[in-house]
Amino acid sequence: MSRFVVVLNDEEQYSLWPADRGLPDGWRVEGFEGGKDECLAHIESVWTDMLPRSLRSAMTGE
């Protein structure tokens, strides 16, 4: 079974990435690792606001 890690970028957008590959620029490991379905379920549970961080900040005036 392939292993994946959940990754996060500066805009607080989530994705999954093969655990055995180097991360692309601008992404960091979020801390969850597992199979594809497990990672997707984790992302669904934690990524509750799909708006990029910069847009959320602009909308609230921060």
C-alpha angles and dihedrals in degrees: 000000000000117000123220137186126215110239133195132200132208090269088059092247117148133219140155125247134188107268093223096056131080116255121256117246114281096027130101134187110266094201107257122107131177145099121328095262092046092051093047090050090050092050090050091052097048105032098073098149113050094189113110114254093246091056093047089051092049091050092052095040094241 
